[in-house]
Amino acid sequence: MDFKLTEDQQLIRDTAKDFAQREIAPQAEEIDRSGTFPLHILRQMAGLGLMGLPIAEEYGGAGGDYTSYCLALEEITRACGSTGLTYEAHISLGCMPIYYYGTEEQKREYLPMLCSGESMGSFGLTEPEAGSDAGGTKTTAVLEDGEWVINGSKCFITNAGYAKFVTITAVTDRDKGTRGISDIVVPTDTPGFTVRSGYEKLGLHGSNTTELFFDDVRVPEKNLIGVRGEGYKQFLVVLDGGRIAIGAMGVGIAQACLDAALKYAKERCQFGRPIGKFQAIQFKLADMAMNIELARNMYLKAAWLKDTGQPYSLEANYAKLFGSEMATKAALEAIQIHGGYGYINEFPVGRYLRDSKLLEIGEGTSEVIRLVIARRLGL
Ligand SMILES: Cc1cc2nc3c(=O)[nH]c(=O)nc-3n(C[C@H](O)[C@H](O)[C@H](O)COP(=O)(O)OP(=O)(O)OC[C@H]3O[C@@H](n4cnc5c(N)ncnc54)[C@H](O)[C@@H]3O)c2cc1C
């Protein structure tokens, strides 16, 4: 076994960390408070080659591997959860369906504008009546005179308000169950397509979460991504990659919790000494550090399996489940270590808790991930 990162991976992690701590972290509180979409930061990230990091250079990407992307994502999320989610949805959900399943022509048409940051990547799967049960998709796409005519709606879709197109799932073949679902690219300026950004969220206030409405939206037949009727299978693969990335985000938020709590434990004095001298506080910090190390190893192993062409689905689910729940626990402990100040917004730990909770819900809830793992156990 070789746990050492390659020189390229180390360089990307260090570049992302330096940029995130210098440019993003000082703005994170304001982004959260004002709900500002961090477009100016994303433009800078595009300049660093991060927006197309794991995409081949011929399509405008940086030609990095998935491990490098996850390392960068951990550092971005450590600095700001909103920017982290925006970046994760852009790459894992926005770029990957086209990168994995698009034709050469589609890759050349869509990927360069994602890699340059001209368009944010966005993937519309969830519907008001179809969340965990994505097989219950109700949005339809009917082929008429060489065009897909799309009707229906989507909810909770990240980045669509800043996207030039969204890849959506729709039922193209009724009565075929999950084998009747396909992936279709829909430009956001198509007549009849409305994107509404109106949610008031618990956290991740700077990320863009939208509802999509399709009213007789017509797009060319060639906008189908991959194979007709295999959209369900395709997005399961896309989500597996996303789950590794969510694991990395969990590590990023938990690391921010440890950074803040450790600093506070060294500074805050009670009973004539820093609270970090009390064993009860030391044990909390020791557990946080150990769990972060474990979760980091889990997402890195899953990413390594993916990069080396080995099966990674189970490990991706482990990394997501453990990393996300670990982050929420770390945030709760960080608040506890801050005492009353942890409950006051002047300190960032409350934001970490609000942000980490989404990681237990998006791209498969903890319950759904446990079901997936249980199935792999033969249950
Ligand atoms: C901020 C944010 C960003 C998002 N971004 C995107 C995006 O970019 N694209 C996209 O397509 N979606 C996105 N989502 C949607 C997200 O993936 C869904 O919210 C999630 O999959 C859960 O679906 P649901 O909300 O309908 O919950 P439901 O499926 O209704 O689940 C409700 C509860 O029931 C539990 N449950 C459901 N089924 C079972 C079962 N069989 N066994 C045990 N428990 C079960 C769930 O675990 C959960 O606790 C986003 C959501 C949020 C909040």
The ligand as an SDF file (V2000), in Angstrom:
LIG
                    3D

 53 58  0  0  0  0  0  0  0  0999 V2000
  -29.6360   22.3820   -0.5970 C   0  0  0  0  0  0  0  0  0  0  0  0
  -30.0320   21.2170   -1.4450 C   0  0  0  0  0  0  0  0  0  0  0  0
  -29.4100   21.0180   -2.6780 C   0  0  0  0  0  0  0  0  0  0  0  0
  -29.8110   19.9730   -3.5060 C   0  0  0  0  0  0  0  0  0  0  0  0
  -29.2580   19.8540   -4.7680 N   0  0  0  0  0  0  0  0  0  0  0  0
  -29.8020   18.9630   -5.6540 C   0  0  0  0  0  0  0  0  0  0  0  0
  -29.3800   18.9420   -7.0190 C   0  0  0  0  0  0  0  0  0  0  0  0
  -28.4950   19.6980   -7.4260 O   0  0  0  0  0  0  0  0  0  0  0  0
  -29.9910   18.0720   -7.8700 N   0  0  0  0  0  0  0  0  0  0  0  0
  -30.9710   17.2200   -7.4700 C   0  0  0  0  0  0  0  0  0  0  0  0
  -31.4880   16.4840   -8.2820 O   0  0  0  0  0  0  0  0  0  0  0  0
  -31.3760   17.2000   -6.1520 N   0  0  0  0  0  0  0  0  0  0  0  0
  -30.8290   18.0560   -5.2580 C   0  0  0  0  0  0  0  0  0  0  0  0
  -31.2520   18.0670   -3.9440 N   0  0  0  0  0  0  0  0  0  0  0  0
  -32.2980   17.1300   -3.5310 C   0  0  0  0  0  0  0  0  0  0  0  0
  -31.8000   16.0230   -2.6060 C   0  0  0  0  0  0  0  0  0  0  0  0
  -30.9870   15.1270   -3.2970 O   0  0  0  0  0  0  0  0  0  0  0  0
  -33.0600   15.3690   -1.9890 C   0  0  0  0  0  0  0  0  0  0  0  0
  -33.5950   16.3000   -1.0730 O   0  0  0  0  0  0  0  0  0  0  0  0
  -32.7680   14.0470   -1.3080 C   0  0  0  0  0  0  0  0  0  0  0  0
  -32.4170   13.0620   -2.2590 O   0  0  0  0  0  0  0  0  0  0  0  0
  -33.9440   13.5310   -0.4800 C   0  0  0  0  0  0  0  0  0  0  0  0
  -35.1350   13.5710   -1.2070 O   0  0  0  0  0  0  0  0  0  0  0  0
  -36.4300   14.2580   -0.5410 P   0  0  0  0  0  0  0  0  0  0  0  0
  -36.0200   15.6190   -0.0920 O   0  0  0  0  0  0  0  0  0  0  0  0
  -37.5550   14.1670   -1.4830 O   0  0  0  0  0  0  0  0  0  0  0  0
  -36.7110   13.4000    0.7480 O   0  0  0  0  0  0  0  0  0  0  0  0
  -37.6160   12.0810    0.8350 P   0  0  0  0  0  0  0  0  0  0  0  0
  -37.1710   11.0920   -0.1840 O   0  0  0  0  0  0  0  0  0  0  0  0
  -39.0590   12.4510    0.8680 O   0  0  0  0  0  0  0  0  0  0  0  0
  -37.1930   11.5290    2.2590 O   0  0  0  0  0  0  0  0  0  0  0  0
  -37.7810   11.9930    3.4800 C   0  0  0  0  0  0  0  0  0  0  0  0
  -37.2530   11.1060    4.6070 C   0  0  0  0  0  0  0  0  0  0  0  0
  -37.6790    9.7520    4.3780 O   0  0  0  0  0  0  0  0  0  0  0  0
  -36.5300    8.8960    4.3680 C   0  0  0  0  0  0  0  0  0  0  0  0
  -36.7680    7.8160    3.4080 N   0  0  0  0  0  0  0  0  0  0  0  0
  -37.2010    7.8960    2.1240 C   0  0  0  0  0  0  0  0  0  0  0  0
  -37.2680    6.6810    1.5760 N   0  0  0  0  0  0  0  0  0  0  0  0
  -36.8500    5.8020    2.5230 C   0  0  0  0  0  0  0  0  0  0  0  0
  -36.6760    4.3910    2.5600 C   0  0  0  0  0  0  0  0  0  0  0  0
  -36.9380    3.6040    1.4970 N   0  0  0  0  0  0  0  0  0  0  0  0
  -36.2380    3.8290    3.7070 N   0  0  0  0  0  0  0  0  0  0  0  0
  -35.9410    4.6020    4.8060 C   0  0  0  0  0  0  0  0  0  0  0  0
  -36.0910    5.9400    4.8180 N   0  0  0  0  0  0  0  0  0  0  0  0
  -36.5260    6.5330    3.6880 C   0  0  0  0  0  0  0  0  0  0  0  0
  -35.3780    9.7750    3.9240 C   0  0  0  0  0  0  0  0  0  0  0  0
  -34.1480    9.2290    4.3180 O   0  0  0  0  0  0  0  0  0  0  0  0
  -35.7140   11.0600    4.6630 C   0  0  0  0  0  0  0  0  0  0  0  0
  -35.2840   10.9560    6.0050 O   0  0  0  0  0  0  0  0  0  0  0  0
  -30.8250   19.0780   -3.0730 C   0  0  0  0  0  0  0  0  0  0  0  0
  -31.4210   19.2550   -1.8260 C   0  0  0  0  0  0  0  0  0  0  0  0
  -31.0600   20.3200   -1.0290 C   0  0  0  0  0  0  0  0  0  0  0  0
  -31.7640   20.5060    0.2870 C   0  0  0  0  0  0  0  0  0  0  0  0
  1  2  1  0
  2  3  1  0
  2 52  2  0
  3  4  2  0
  4  5  1  0
  4 50  1  0
  5  6  2  0
  6  7  1  0
  6 13  1  0
  7  8  2  0
  7  9  1  0
  9 10  1  0
 10 11  2  0
 10 12  1  0
 12 13  2  0
 13 14  1  0
 14 15  1  0
 14 50  1  0
 15 16  1  0
 16 17  1  0
 16 18  1  0
 18 19  1  0
 18 20  1  0
 20 21  1  0
 20 22  1  0
 22 23  1  0
 23 24  1  0
 24 25  2  0
 24 26  1  0
 24 27  1  0
 27 28  1  0
 28 29  2  0
 28 30  1  0
 28 31  1  0
 31 32  1  0
 32 33  1  0
 33 34  1  0
 33 48  1  0
 34 35  1  0
 35 36  1  0
 35 46  1  0
 36 37  1  0
 36 45  1  0
 37 38  2  0
 38 39  1  0
 39 40  1  0
 39 45  2  0
 40 41  1  0
 40 42  2  0
 42 43  1  0
 43 44  2  0
 44 45  1  0
 46 47  1  0
 46 48  1  0
 48 49  1  0
 50 51  2  0
 51 52  1  0
 52 53  1  0
M  END
$$$$
